[in-house]
Amino acid sequence: TVLVVDFGAQYAQLIARRVRECSVFSEIVPSTMPVEEMLAKRPKAIILSGGPSSVYEPGAPAAPTGMFTTGVPTLGICYGFQVMAQALGGLVENSDVAEYGGAVLRYSGEGSLLAGLPAEQSVWMSHRDSCSAAPEGFTVTASTDVTPVAAMEDRAHGLYGVQFHPEVMHTDHGMDVMRRFLYEEAGCRPNWTMVNIAEETIDAVRAQVGDRRVICALSGGVDSAVAGALVQRAVGDQLTCVFVDHGLLRKGEAEQVEKDFVAATGVNLHVVDATDRFLSALEGVTDPEDKRKIIGREFIRVFEVAAREIVGESAEPVEFLVQGTLYPDVVESGGGTGTANIKSHHNVGGLPDDLRFQLVEPLRTLFKDEVRALGEQLGLPAEIVWRHPFPGPGLAIRIIGAVSRDRLDVLRDADAIAREELSRAGLDRDVWQFPVVLLADVRSVGVQGDGRTYGHPVVLRPVTSEDAMTADWARLPFEVLQKISTRITNEVADVTRVVVDITSKPPGTIEWE
Ligand code: XMP
């Protein structure tokens, strides 16, 4: 494993992902972890991440004692580099000129980490402090106009530091630097491949579950689908999947779960069509938080009944519940062992005390892109693997106003057209999410044919994002927008107007409710 020491603000996640893109397993640890504990994980390499602090600020995170005498090849990036430089006697100063964004890195030709790179390349910088003198024993291998020491190394001791960010895509040869460090300097082997991940995870599930029984709630989303498919591979018919159809999914999605997923995996599926129940509970409700609460509450009730049926009908008690928890959730909640309680941000929160399960979380070590690759490896259909994120409360929070069957039908048709045209333009994977929102309580005049119409607007909300925490509006080509607009107003009765939301997040959120 490669340890990525996190100096704050999630800087480590991107580095950890890049290491895995080099087919090497990586794990994020907090900078407060004692070095002995890190070494107990037997790391092949250590990477110190960037962070938001200045090494001079009181309370700025320091490197743990003994960090630079482990003998394990260590690369410091940005703040991690400055921590290294300062700890070993170099000079880190608050420079007058900050360096944010692109900069030209000049490589001296010396040393090993940057070997083979051009004499000049564009790199991404983000720092106020600068290292003006490297510690003794280090060779300075690169600089920029602003930063005298932009890269340094002491190969004899396995220590390397770069001020720039090799992990961001704006650094021309960033991945070359990562690969060079991992393969040449640290001797890592590229054996974190999808085949291995699938095999290891399947073995681990088998070991955990033994011959006992498992249930899994499918949402229609990629995480629960891949988790379910994996567990199916591991323990076959000991698994029963439950799909609660709340009637708030998009066109074709329930069928995808009921037909395509089952065909691809051979899983035992227990479907509960709870549309009537959800729609009557939602009748007349307009407040978004009320909608969410009602849907969450009803989901648990329906799931509980289904689970009791499954638990009751088997000779062996069901002891395990599959959760599609991903690595970013694990890192954000500070690690933990993941056995006892179901976290509230998951779909199946708050089951009653007498219905307790141990959790099976086969995706706990994976990032989203790895989950998708794994889904492909397991033979799931592309429509499931590449599905955009979709909120648990579904279309209920994309109807501004009360939810009804008619309104759902209108929105489903408009949404299907938008998705179809996006796919047809080959832009599915360029867009993070593409909510279509029905302003059900707003009416607007139109003219169609020879007559005046008085219907509702829909809002197109295509966004780009890395993690849904921040987002930007997607610059879809005008022709695609035009096509979507024409088709929706022609084909969906009751929609007279199509508008595009060009708010970023922040200040807007991705969803309208
Ligand atoms: P916002 O709208 O806050 O959304 O920018 C961020 C991401 O979360 C999704 N989202 C939800 N997912 N239950 C969910 O499971 C919810 O209540 C919910 N609300 C928003 C949203 O689609 C986006 O991916």
Boltz pocket constraint, residues with backbone or C-beta under 6 A from the ligand:
constraints:
  - pocket:
      binder: B
      contacts: [[A, 292], [A, 345], [A, 389], [A, 390], [A, 391], [A, 392], [A, 393], [A, 433], [A, 468], [A, 469], [A, 505], [A, 508], [A, 509], [A, 510], [A, 511], [A, 512], [A, 513]]
      max_distance: 6.0
